[in-house]
Amino acid sequence: MQGEEGGQILAGPEGDSFPLMEINTGETEASEQWDYVLVADHRTQRNTRQAHQQQQFLEELKRKGFHYKMIEDHKKVFFGIRADSRIFDLYCTLLMEPEGPATRVQPARPSSVPATTRIRIVNFVLNSKAAAGGTLEDLVKSGVFEARFALHKGEEDLKKRWARWRNMFHPQPIDDIRDYFGEKVALYFAWLGWYTYMLVPAALVGLIIFLSGFSLFNASQISKEICEAHDILLCPRGDHSRRYQQLSDTCTFAKLTHLFDNEGTVLFAIFMALWATVFLEIWKRQRARVVLHWDLYGWDEDQEEMALELINCPAYELRPQQHSYLRSTVILMLSLLMVPLQNPVWGWGPGRGPAVLRSPVLAAPPQICLMIGMAHLLVVYRVLAAALFNSTLLFQEEQVTTAVVVTGALVHYVAILIMTKINKYVALKLCDFEKPRTFSERESKFTIKFFTLQFFAHFSSLVYIAFILGRINGHPGKSVRLAGLWKLEECHLSGCMMDLFLQMAIIMGLKQTLSNCMEYLGPWLAHKYRLMRFKLSRASGDPELRHLQRNYLLNPVNTFSLFDEFMEMMIQYGFTTIFVAAFPLAPLLALFSNLAEIRLDAIKMVRLQRRLVPRKAKDIGTWLQVLETIGVLAVIANGMVIAFTSEFIPRVVYKYHYGPCRQGAQPAVDCLTGYINHSLSVFYTKDFQDPIQIEGSENVTKCRYRDYRNAQDYNLSEQFWVLLAIRLVFLILFEVGQNWGRGPKAGAALSSPPPWPPTPQFPAGSVLTSPTSPCTLPPSTWLCASSSSLPGSCLTFLSR
């Protein structure tokens, strides 16, 4: 090609445009392998219409400068596609390494096109709109082609060094991953590796905090008072409890709760808030180091997408920005509607009583309930399960609460699996309604919507247990009932921290163990099943056909393959930071999970799945904003858990305001002496609405329950309002302190590309020539946008 004259640009009539290319195409070298493979069933060859569509599509590829070869076996027809190397001269600006701000000398054209770049450009051209008006995606949906994929080739080194369980503790070859899968996949593994590395100190601190609770297992003054309170009778807490219970019967639960509800919990919550900030800021520097090493700061995804479109079709017009107040309002209302309907216990509805009792979801049509979520069913399930377990005598009376908590967590986990598929569908529909202009914009909007729906699906039950459970159910003698029949459940006498701990442990444990097992076993079993169905003949004498068959029998990939991995890690990061005050072992569980996750993903991508189409990237995109949002929510949630869910604030207030040490420390007396008696309110049994049904009520005149209420009228006492004020003050100070600790964004300077010189303006549709252009088309050609949406300007990196 070098030195040839008379390079021509081909452009068909409007609606029949082809990529810029030279007329002289030449033949493909026999030793070179295929860039892309299309697969069709043999039955399509007997269908006249489908065979004609196949031939029409392949002929158009041939006119564009592609070569193809048809290879058949007894079931499938394989079409090997390869682009002539001279086609890539048209995309020379995309193959250049971006210039730094100080370097103005044009670099030499690369001697060979990297495999990732070839696949990326060929995939774009194949999926572009054809002259007949359809796309390859349309042909696949109509059955003309069954599959399309890029071939695995040259992956042996990654199999040996990366995609093996024995390499679990070895560093990842990020540069090799980038050379094979592209920058986006490489950045995912770079982030995942850094996240796993940073989990080590968090896991160690969390383990120390949890183990330190064992040293106080028998030494806690509160546990001692509970275990020795044989003369204190507790009021029946639910419909499943029909007798008075001695406070000393809860001794074991009180000791277990103190393992993760102690003074160390506050320190750990503060540590994790700072850890999340440090992790993000250091990741920004780590990412900047990697991107500088790859020399990608001058690259822009939107610009590349527009350049590909312009080169492929000079008459391309960028989709105009569509702003509609009606559309924006509808999307906003739908987004707001999905949040409260997935968790209707937020707020109070019109009339009297909590909104959970009159949720519109309970009266909504079944299809709407299915569309917007199922996590809200936890509230109803826990109430009904308690009554069911008690009536069927499946559990002893003291085991009913534990059974309800455990089965409720399992039900929530199943609901999460169902809602994941529904939420993805809903998020896609909302994105289609918004009509984003570019693929990157669509991906960003979809990420935000899908994560928002997934966040409420995963964390709605935790919010209910941490901040609502036991706070809206009234008091003995005047209990709030669901539909006027079933009494709402209450927290354990030692607090709701035990319920919250169990809920987090079960959901996170199942997601990190069962989900990881299914994540590996699912593709492995699917691959084995495809092998059995296809009955691959190992004795085939054609090595090229065997290679095509092996790639075809791998599991298919799609746009969401890498997206799903990111989403899984974002949810895990949420469990690791949000509500971590109630589950100090979350970082340790995440650390073990991630060590396996890295190798699971590597084995899937290299050994079990077809090759992902490489995508260029210089950061993890919208996921960075998701991480920052989770960090802010973590500070808020952990502050509220310490202030409202744990017993930290009541213990401190009693110690210095009500207890024996309010006048000063007394070495002979524990400052928390008498705390249990202070924290339990008195209820007179004569005020029960049905005292005869309670076992032993004839000999009991009063019982105790967990709340701060007056014994005369059962209204909230002065201590309640003092505690509420102090809780709010603590929450404000906690948030302000964490925000001050976050400081300015240290990585902000490294998170944005260096400034470029201003781009010159040119008339729309002008063609510029430059003797210093790195392009090999003589004369060098530069494209300016002919679209009215980009008046008078050339694409920035095309004009450099």
C-alpha positions in Angstrom: 0.0 0.0 0.0 2.9 2.3 0.8 3.7 4.4 -2.2 0.6 3.6 -4.2 -1.2 6.5 -5.9 -4.8 7.1 -6.6 -6.5 5.9 -3.4 -10.2 6.3 -3.7 -13.1 6.8 -1.3 -16.2 4.8 -2.0 -19.6 6.1 -0.9 -22.8 4.7 -2.2 -26.0 6.6 -2.5 -27.9 7.8 0.5 -28.8 4.9 2.8 -26.2 2.7 1.0 -22.9 3.9 2.5 -19.8 1.9 2.9 -16.6 2.4 5.0 -13.9 4.4 3.4 -11.6 2.0 1.7 -9.4 1.5 -1.3 -10.6 -0.3 -4.4 -7.6 -2.6 -4.7 -8.3 -5.1 -1.9 -5.9 -8.0 -2.5 -6.2 -11.4 -1.0 -6.0 -12.6 2.6 -2.8 -14.4 3.4 -3.5 -18.1 4.0 -1.6 -18.2 7.3 -3.7 -15.5 8.9 -6.7 -16.5 11.0 -10.2 -15.1 11.0 -11.2 -11.9 12.8 -14.8 -13.0 13.3 -17.0 -16.0 12.8 -20.6 -16.2 11.8 -22.5 -19.5 12.4 -25.7 -20.7 10.7 -27.7 -23.8 10.8 -27.8 -26.2 7.8 -31.5 -25.7 7.6 -31.0 -22.1 6.6 -29.3 -23.3 3.4 -32.6 -25.0 2.4 -34.7 -21.9 3.1 -34.6 -19.7 0.0 -35.3 -16.5 1.8 -32.8 -17.0 4.6 -30.1 -18.2 2.2 -30.6 -15.1 0.1 -30.3 -12.9 3.1 -27.1 -14.6 4.1 -25.6 -14.3 0.6 -26.7 -10.6 0.4 -25.0 -9.8 3.7 -21.8 -11.6 2.8 -21.6 -10.0 -0.6 -21.9 -6.6 1.0 -19.1 -7.5 3.4 -17.0 -8.5 0.4 -17.7 -5.1 -1.3 -16.5 -3.4 1.9 -13.2 -5.2 1.7 -13.8 -8.3 3.8 -12.9 -11.8 2.9 -15.0 -14.8 4.0 -14.8 -18.5 3.7 -17.6 -21.0 4.2 -16.7 -24.2 6.2 -19.3 -26.8 6.8 -19.8 -29.8 9.1 -22.7 -32.2 9.5 -24.8 -29.6 11.5 -23.5 -26.1 11.2 -22.1 -23.7 8.6 -19.3 -21.5 9.7 -18.4 -18.3 7.9 -14.9 -17.1 8.7 -14.6 -13.3 8.3 -11.4 -11.4 7.9 -10.8 -7.8 7.1 -8.1 -6.8 4.6 -5.3 -5.1 6.4 -5.6 -2.1 4.1 -9.1 -1.4 5.5 -7.4 -0.3 8.8 -5.6 2.5 7.0 -9.0 4.3 7.1 -9.0 4.0 10.9 -5.4 5.0 11.3 -6.3 7.8 13.8 -7.9 5.2 16.1 -4.7 3.0 16.0 -2.4 5.8 17.0 -1.3 6.0 20.6 -2.6 9.4 21.9 -0.2 12.2 22.1 0.8 13.8 25.3 0.3 17.6 25.7 3.9 18.3 25.2 4.6 16.0 22.3 3.6 17.4 18.9 5.5 15.1 16.6 3.3 12.7 14.7 4.1 9.1 15.7 4.8 6.5 13.0 2.0 4.2 12.0 2.1 0.9 13.8 3.6 -1.9 11.7 0.8 -4.2 12.6 -2.7 -3.8 13.9 -3.2 -5.2 17.4 -5.7 -8.1 17.6 -7.9 -6.3 20.1 -8.2 -3.3 17.7 -8.9 -5.5 14.7 -11.7 -7.3 16.5 -13.1 -4.0 17.9 -13.3 -2.3 14.5 -14.5 -5.4 12.6 -17.2 -5.9 15.3 -18.4 -2.4 14.8 -18.5 -2.6 11.0 -20.3 -6.0 11.1 -23.0 -4.6 13.5 -23.5 -1.4 11.6 -26.6 -0.9 9.5 -26.3 -2.7 6.2 -27.3 -1.3 2.8 -30.6 -3.3 2.9 -31.6 -1.5 6.1 -31.0 -4.2 8.6 -28.2 -5.1 11.0 -26.4 -8.3 11.9 -28.4 -8.3 15.1 -31.6 -8.4 13.1 -30.3 -11.3 11.1 -29.5 -13.2 14.2 -32.9 -12.6 15.7 -34.6 -13.8 12.5 -32.6 -17.0 12.5 -30.5 -16.2 9.4 -27.4 -16.5 11.5 -27.3 -18.5 14.8 -24.2 -16.9 16.4 -21.3 -14.6 15.9 -18.1 -14.3 17.9 -14.4 -13.6 17.8 -12.1 -16.5 18.0 -9.9 -17.4 20.9 -6.3 -17.5 19.7 -3.0 -17.0 21.6 -4.6 -17.5 25.0 -2.3 -20.3 26.2 -0.1 -17.9 28.2 -3.1 -16.5 30.1 -4.2 -20.0 30.8 -0.9 -20.9 32.4 -0.2 -17.7 34.2 -3.7 -16.5 35.2 -6.7 -18.8 34.6 -5.6 -21.4 37.2 -6.5 -22.0 40.8 -2.9 -22.5 41.7 -2.2 -18.9 40.7 -4.7 -17.6 43.3 -2.0 -15.6 45.2 0.1 -14.6 42.2 -0.1 -11.1 40.7 -2.4 -10.6 37.7 -0.8 -10.0 34.3 -2.8 -6.8 33.7 -0.9 -5.9 30.5 -1.4 -9.3 29.0 -5.1 -9.2 29.9 -5.3 -5.8 28.2 -3.5 -7.2 25.0 -6.0 -10.0 24.8 -9.4 -8.7 26.2 -8.9 -4.9 25.8 -8.6 -2.1 28.3 -12.1 -2.4 29.9 -11.7 -6.0 31.0 -8.1 -5.2 32.2 -9.3 -2.3 34.2 -12.0 -4.4 35.8 -9.4 -7.0 37.0 -7.0 -4.2 38.0 -9.8 -2.7 40.2 -10.8 -6.1 41.6 -7.2 -6.9 42.4 -6.7 -3.6 44.2 -10.0 -3.9 46.0 -9.0 -7.4 47.2 -5.6 -6.1 48.4 -7.2 -3.3 50.3 -9.6 -5.7 52.0 -6.7 -7.3 53.9 -6.4 -4.5 56.6 -10.2 -4.1 56.9 -10.6 -7.9 57.3 -7.9 -8.0 60.0 -9.4 -5.1 62.0 -13.0 -6.5 61.7 -11.7 -9.9 62.9 -9.9 -8.3 65.9 -13.1 -6.4 66.8 -15.2 -9.5 66.6 -12.7 -11.6 68.6 -12.4 -8.9 71.2 -16.0 -9.4 72.0 -15.2 -13.0 73.2 -12.9 -11.5 75.9 -16.0 -9.7 77.3 -18.3 -12.7 76.8 -18.7 -13.3 80.5 -17.3 -10.1 81.8 -20.0 -7.7 80.6 -22.0 -6.1 83.4 -25.1 -6.1 81.2 -24.8 -9.8 80.5 -24.3 -10.5 84.2 -27.5 -8.6 85.1 -29.5 -10.3 82.5 -28.3 -13.8 83.5 -29.0 -13.1 87.2 -32.5 -11.4 86.7 -34.6 -14.4 87.8 -37.2 -12.2 89.4 -37.9 -10.0 86.4 -40.8 -11.2 84.1 -41.0 -10.1 80.5 -44.3 -9.4 78.8 -45.3 -11.7 75.9 -43.7 -10.2 72.8 -45.9 -11.7 70.1 -48.9 -13.9 69.3 -46.6 -16.9 69.4 -45.7 -16.2 73.0 -48.6 -16.8 75.4 -46.6 -16.8 78.7 -44.4 -14.6 80.8 -40.7 -15.2 80.4 -37.9 -14.7 82.9 -35.3 -12.2 81.8 -32.6 -14.7 82.7 -33.8 -17.0 80.0 -32.3 -14.6 77.4 -28.8 -14.8 78.9 -27.3 -16.6 75.9 -28.7 -14.1 73.4 -27.4 -11.2 75.5 -23.9 -12.6 75.5 -23.9 -13.3 71.8 -25.2 -9.8 71.0 -22.4 -8.3 73.0 -19.9 -9.9 70.5 -20.8 -7.3 67.9 -22.6 -4.6 69.9 -19.8 -3.1 72.0 -17.5 -0.1 72.1 -15.3 -1.6 69.4 -18.2 -1.4 67.0 -18.1 2.4 67.0 -14.3 2.4 66.3 -14.8 -0.1 63.5 -17.5 1.9 61.8 -15.3 5.0 61.9 -12.4 2.9 60.5 -14.5 1.5 57.6 -15.7 5.0 56.7 -12.1 6.2 56.5 -11.1 3.0 54.7 -13.7 3.5 52.0 -12.4 7.0 51.4 -8.7 5.9 51.3 -9.6 3.0 49.0 -11.2 5.2 46.4 -8.6 7.9 46.4 -5.7 5.5 46.2 -7.6 3.6 43.4 -7.8 6.9 41.4 -4.0 7.2 41.7 -3.6 3.5 40.8 -5.9 3.8 37.8 -4.0 7.0 36.7 -0.8 5.1 36.8 -2.1 2.3 34.7 -3.7 4.6 32.2 -0.6 6.6 31.9 1.3 3.4 31.3 -1.1 2.6 28.5 -1.0 6.2 27.2 -4.7 6.6 27.0 -5.3 10.0 28.6 -5.9 11.6 25.2 -8.5 9.1 24.2 -12.3 9.7 24.4 -15.0 7.0 24.0 -17.7 9.3 22.6 -15.3 10.7 20.1 -14.2 7.3 18.9 -17.8 6.2 18.6 -18.6 9.2 16.4 -15.4 8.7 14.4 -16.2 5.1 13.7 -19.7 6.1 12.5 -18.4 8.9 10.3 -15.7 6.7 8.7 -18.2 3.9 8.2 -20.8 6.2 6.8 -19.8 9.8 5.8 -23.5 10.8 5.7 -23.9 9.8 9.4 -25.7 12.3 11.6 -25.4 12.3 15.3 -28.7 11.7 17.0 -29.9 15.2 18.2 -30.3 15.8 21.9 -33.9 15.2 22.8 -35.2 17.0 25.8 -38.8 16.6 26.9 -40.2 17.8 30.1 -43.0 15.2 29.8 -40.5 12.3 29.3 -38.2 13.5 32.1 -41.2 13.8 34.5 -42.5 10.3 33.6 -39.1 8.7 34.1 -38.7 10.6 37.4 -42.1 9.4 38.6 -41.4 5.8 37.6 -38.0 5.9 39.4 -39.5 7.4 42.6 -42.5 5.0 42.4 -40.2 1.9 42.4 -38.4 2.9 45.5 -41.3 3.1 48.0 -43.2 0.3 46.4 -40.2 -2.1 46.9 -40.1 -1.1 50.6 -43.4 0.4 51.6 -42.5 0.6 55.3 -41.0 4.0 54.8 -43.0 6.9 56.1 -46.6 7.1 57.2 -49.6 7.1 55.0 -52.8 9.1 55.3 -54.9 8.4 58.2 -53.7 6.6 61.3 -51.1 3.9 61.6 -48.0 3.0 59.7 -48.1 2.9 55.9 -47.1 -0.8 55.8 -50.6 -1.6 56.9 -52.1 0.2 53.9 -49.5 -0.2 51.3 -51.0 0.3 47.8 -48.9 -2.7 46.6 -51.1 -5.0 48.6 -54.1 -3.9 46.5 -52.2 -3.5 43.2 -52.6 -5.9 40.3 -50.3 -8.9 40.4 -48.3 -7.9 37.3 -47.5 -4.5 38.8 -46.3 -6.2 42.1 -44.1 -8.5 40.0 -42.7 -5.6 38.0 -41.7 -3.3 40.9 -40.3 -5.8 43.3 -40.9 -8.4 45.9 -38.5 -7.3 48.7 -41.4 -5.6 50.6 -42.9 -9.1 51.2 -40.4 -9.6 54.0 -42.5 -7.6 56.4 -45.7 -9.6 55.7 -43.8 -12.9 55.6 -42.1 -12.5 59.0 -45.5 -11.7 60.7 -47.4 -14.5 59.1 -44.5 -17.0 59.5 -44.4 -16.4 63.3 -48.1 -17.2 63.5 -47.8 -20.2 61.3 -44.8 -21.7 63.1 -46.6 -21.3 66.4 -49.9 -22.8 65.3 -48.3 -25.8 63.6 -46.0 -26.5 66.5 -43.0 -26.9 64.1 -40.8 -25.1 66.6 -40.7 -24.6 70.3 -41.9 -21.2 71.5 -38.4 -19.8 72.2 -37.2 -20.9 68.8 -40.0 -19.2 66.8 -38.2 -15.8 66.6 -34.9 -17.4 65.4 -36.8 -19.5 62.8 -38.6 -16.4 61.5 -35.3 -14.5 61.1 -33.5 -17.3 59.3 -36.3 -18.2 57.0 -37.0 -14.5 56.3 -33.4 -14.1 55.2 -33.7 -17.1 52.9 -36.9 -15.7 51.4 -35.2 -12.4 50.8 -32.3 -14.1 49.0 -34.7 -15.9 46.7 -36.5 -12.6 46.1 -33.2 -11.0 45.2 -32.6 -13.7 42.5 -36.0 -13.0 41.0 -35.8 -9.3 41.2 -32.4 -9.2 39.5 -33.9 -10.3 36.2 -36.9 -8.0 36.6 -34.9 -5.0 37.5 -32.6 -5.5 34.5 -35.7 -5.5 32.2 -37.2 -2.5 33.8 -33.9 -0.5 33.7 -33.5 -1.3 30.0 -37.1 -0.1 29.2 -36.4 3.1 31.1 -33.3 3.6 29.1 -35.1 3.0 25.8 -37.7 5.6 26.9 -34.9 8.2 27.5 -33.4 7.6 24.0 -29.7 8.2 24.8 -27.5 9.5 21.9 -24.5 7.2 22.2 -23.7 3.8 23.5 -21.6 5.1 26.3 -24.4 7.4 27.4 -26.9 4.5 27.3 -24.5 2.3 29.3 -24.1 5.1 32.0 -27.9 5.6 32.3 -28.6 1.9 32.5 -25.9 1.5 35.2 -27.4 4.1 37.4 -31.0 2.8 37.0 -30.1 -0.9 37.4 -27.9 -0.3 40.4 -30.6 1.8 42.1 -33.2 -0.9 41.7 -30.7 -3.6 42.8 -29.7 -1.5 45.8 -33.2 -1.4 47.2 -33.8 -5.1 46.3 -30.7 -6.1 48.4 -30.8 -3.6 51.2 -34.5 -3.0 51.8 -34.8 -5.8 54.4 -31.7 -4.5 56.2 -33.1 -1.0 56.4 -36.4 -2.5 57.8 -34.6 -4.5 60.5 -32.1 -1.8 61.4 -34.5 1.2 61.7 -38.1 0.1 61.6 -38.4 -3.3 63.2 -39.8 -3.0 66.8 -40.4 0.8 66.5 -43.9 0.9 65.1 -45.6 -1.9 67.0 -47.0 0.0 70.0 -46.7 -1.5 73.5 -48.2 -4.3 75.5 -52.0 -3.9 75.7 -52.1 -1.7 72.6 -50.2 -3.5 69.8 -50.3 -2.6 66.1 -51.6 -5.4 64.0 -51.3 -6.3 60.3 -54.7 -6.1 58.8 -56.1 -6.1 62.3 -55.2 -9.7 62.8 -51.5 -10.4 63.2 -49.3 -8.6 65.7 -46.1 -7.1 64.3 -42.9 -8.7 65.4 -40.6 -7.1 67.9 -36.8 -7.0 68.4 -35.1 -9.4 70.7 -34.7 -8.1 74.3 -31.0 -7.6 73.6 -31.8 -5.4 70.6 -32.2 -5.7 66.9 -28.5 -6.0 66.3 -28.8 -9.8 66.5 -31.5 -9.8 63.8 -29.4 -7.5 61.7 -26.3 -9.6 62.1 -28.2 -12.8 61.1 -29.8 -11.2 58.1 -26.5 -9.8 56.8 -24.6 -13.1 57.5 -27.2 -15.2 55.7 -27.7 -13.0 52.6 -24.0 -12.2 52.2 -22.9 -15.7 53.0 -25.3 -17.2 50.4 -24.3 -14.6 47.7 -20.6 -15.1 48.2 -20.7 -18.9 48.5 -23.8 -20.3 46.6 -23.7 -17.6 44.0 -20.0 -18.1 43.3 -20.5 -21.8 43.0 -23.3 -21.3 40.6 -21.3 -18.7 38.7 -18.7 -21.4 38.0 -20.8 -24.6 37.9 -23.4 -23.0 35.6 -21.0 -22.2 32.7 -19.1 -25.4 33.3 -22.2 -27.6 33.1 -23.6 -25.6 30.2 -20.3 -26.1 28.3 -20.3 -29.8 29.0 -23.9 -30.1 27.9 -23.2 -28.3 24.6 -20.3 -30.7 24.0 -22.5 -33.7 24.6 -25.3 -32.4 22.3 -22.9 -31.4 19.5 -20.9 -34.7 19.7 -17.7 -33.1 18.7 -15.5 -35.5 16.6 -12.0 -35.3 17.9 -10.8 -37.4 15.0 -11.7 -34.6 12.5 -8.8 -34.2 10.1 -9.4 -30.4 9.5 -7.7 -28.5 12.3 -9.4 -25.2 11.2 -12.8 -26.8 11.5 -12.0 -28.2 15.0 -10.9 -24.8 16.1 -14.1 -23.2 14.9 -16.2 -25.9 16.6 -14.4 -25.6 19.9 -15.1 -21.8 19.9 -18.7 -22.3 18.9 -19.3 -24.8 21.7 -18.1 -22.3 24.4 -20.8 -20.4 26.3 -22.1 -17.3 24.5 -21.3 -13.8 25.8 -23.3 -10.6 25.5 -23.2 -7.0 26.4 -23.9 -7.7 30.0 -21.2 -10.3 30.6 -18.7 -7.8 32.1 -21.5 -5.6 33.4 -22.8 -8.4 35.6 -19.4 -8.9 37.1 -19.1 -5.2 38.0 -22.6 -5.2 39.5 -21.9 -8.2 41.6 -18.8 -6.5 43.0 -20.7 -3.2 43.6 -23.3 -5.1 45.7 -20.6 -6.9 47.6 -18.9 -3.6 48.3 -22.2 -2.3 49.6 -22.4 -5.2 52.0 -18.8 -4.6 53.0 -19.3 -1.0 54.0 -23.0 -0.3 54.6 -24.2 -1.8 57.9 -20.7 -3.2 58.6 -21.1 -2.0 62.1 -23.5 -4.8 62.7 -21.4 -7.4 60.8 -17.6 -6.9 61.4 -16.8 -10.1 59.6 -18.1 -8.7 56.2 -14.7 -7.6 55.0 -13.2 -11.0 55.8 -15.9 -12.8 54.0 -15.5 -10.5 51.0 -11.7 -11.1 51.0 -12.1 -14.8 50.7 -14.8 -14.4 48.1 -12.7 -12.1 46.0 -9.7 -14.4 46.0 -11.9 -17.0 44.4 -13.8 -14.5 42.2 -10.7 -13.4 40.4 -9.8 -16.9 39.3 -13.5 -17.8 38.6 -13.8 -14.9 36.2 -10.5 -15.6 34.6 -11.3 -19.3 34.0 -14.8 -18.4 32.7 -13.4 -15.8 30.2 -10.5 -17.9 29.0 -11.7 -21.5 29.2 -15.5 -21.6 29.3 -16.8 -18.5 27.3 -16.4 -17.2 23.9 -14.0 -14.3 23.5 -15.3 -11.0 24.7 -15.2 -8.2 22.1 -12.4 -5.9 23.4 -13.5 -2.5 24.4 -11.2 0.5 25.0 -11.5 2.4 28.3 -9.4 4.7 30.5 -11.4 4.2 33.7 -14.2 2.1 35.1 -16.8 4.7 34.0 -20.0 5.3 36.0 -19.0 2.6 38.5 -16.6 5.1 40.1 -19.6 7.4 40.9 -21.4 4.3 42.2 -18.5 3.5 44.6 -18.5 7.1 45.8 -22.3 7.0 46.4 -21.9 3.8 48.4 -19.2 5.4 50.5 -21.5 8.3 51.4 -24.4 5.9 52.2 -22.0 3.8 54.3 -21.2 6.8 56.5 -24.9 7.6 56.9 -26.0 4.0 57.5 -23.3 3.1 60.0 -23.9 6.3 61.9 -27.6 5.5 62.2 -26.9 1.9 63.2 -24.7 3.1 66.1 -27.1 5.8 67.0 -30.5 4.0 66.7 -29.9 0.3 66.4 -27.1 -0.5 68.8 -27.1 0.1 72.6 -24.0 2.2 72.5 -25.8 5.6 73.1 -28.2 4.4 75.8 -25.2 2.7 77.6 -23.1 5.9 77.5 -26.0 8.1 78.6 -26.8 5.9 81.5 -23.2 5.6 82.5 -22.7 9.4 82.8 -26.2 10.7 83.4 -28.3 8.1 85.3 -25.9 5.5 86.6 -23.8 5.2 89.8 -20.9 7.0 88.1 -22.8 10.2 87.3 -21.0 12.0 90.2 -17.7 10.5 89.3 -16.0 7.1 88.9 -16.3 4.6 91.7 -13.7 1.8 91.6 -15.8 -0.6 93.5 -18.9 -0.3 91.3 -19.3 -0.9 87.6 -20.8 2.2 86.0 -23.4 0.2 84.1 -24.8 -1.4 87.3 -28.6 -1.1 87.1 -28.7 -0.4 83.4 -31.1 -3.3 82.6 -33.7 -2.2 85.2 -33.4 1.3 83.9 -33.9 0.3 80.2 -37.1 -1.8 80.8 -40.5 -0.2 81.2 -43.2 -1.4 83.5 -46.6 -2.7 82.3 -49.5 -3.7 84.6 -51.1 -6.9 83.6 -54.6 -5.5 84.5 -54.3 -3.4 81.4 -54.1 -6.3 79.0 -57.1 -6.6 76.7 -57.2 -10.4 77.1 -55.3 -11.3 80.2 -57.0 -14.7 80.7 -55.3 -16.1 77.6 -51.8 -15.5 78.9 -50.4 -18.4 80.9 -49.8 -17.6 84.5 -51.5 -14.2 84.4 -53.4 -14.8 87.7 -50.2 -14.5 89.8 -48.5 -11.7 87.9 -49.4 -8.0 88.5 -46.7 -6.4 86.3 -44.2 -7.3 83.6 -41.4 -5.5 81.8 -40.8 -4.7 78.2 -38.1 -3.0 76.1 -39.0 0.7 75.7 -38.8 4.0 77.5 -42.4 4.7 78.6 -44.2 5.9 81.7 -45.8 3.3 83.9 -49.0 5.5 84.4 -50.2 6.3 80.9 -47.6 4.3 78.8 -46.6 7.5 76.9 -43.0 8.0 75.9 -41.0 9.1 78.9 -38.5 11.9 79.4 -35.6 9.4 79.1 -36.8 8.6 75.6 -36.6 12.2 74.4 -33.3 12.8 76.1 -31.9 9.7 74.3 -33.4 10.8 71.0 -31.8 14.2 71.2 -28.4 12.7 72.0 -28.7 10.1 69.2 -29.4 12.9 66.7 -26.5 15.0 68.0 -24.2 11.9 67.7 -25.4 11.3 64.2 -24.7 14.8 63.1 -21.2 14.8 64.7 -20.5 11.4 63.1 -21.5 12.6 59.7 -19.6 15.9 60.0 -16.5 14.2 61.3 -16.5 11.7 58.5 -17.0 14.4 55.8 -14.2 16.4 57.4 -12.0 13.2 57.3 -12.7 12.7 53.6 -11.2 16.1 52.8 -10.7 17.2 49.3 -10.6 14.7 46.5 -6.9 13.9 46.4 -7.3 12.0 43.1 -9.2 14.7 41.3 -6.1 16.0 39.6 -5.4 12.6 38.2 -8.9 11.6 37.4 -9.3 13.9 34.4 -7.2 14.0 31.3 -4.6 16.7 30.7 -5.8 19.8 28.8 -5.3 19.8 25.1 -4.8 22.9 22.9 -8.0 24.4 21.5 -9.4 22.6 18.5 -9.6 24.7 15.4 -13.0 25.3 13.8 -13.7 24.5 10.2 -16.8 24.8 7.9 -19.1 21.9 8.1 -18.4 19.2 5.5 -14.9 20.5 4.7 -12.1 18.1 3.8 -8.6 19.0 5.0 -5.3 17.6 3.8 -2.0 17.6 5.7 1.4 16.3 4.5 2.3 15.4 8.1 -0.8 13.2 8.6 0.0 9.6 9.8 -2.7 8.2 7.5 -1.4 6.4 4.5 -4.2 7.5 2.2 -2.6 9.8 -0.4 -3.5 12.6 0.0 -4.3 12.3 3.7 -7.9 12.8 4.4 -9.6 14.3 7.5 -13.3 14.3 8.1 -15.4 17.1 9.5 -18.9 16.4 10.7 -21.5 17.0 8.0 -24.2 16.8 10.6 -26.2 19.9 11.6 -25.8 18.7 15.2 -22.0 19.3 15.0 -21.8 22.5 13.0 -18.4 23.9 12.0 -16.1 21.6 13.9 -14.0 18.5 13.3 -13.7 15.7 15.8 -10.9 16.6 18.1 -8.7 13.6 17.9 -9.3 13.3 14.1 -7.8 16.8 13.7 -4.7 16.1 15.7 
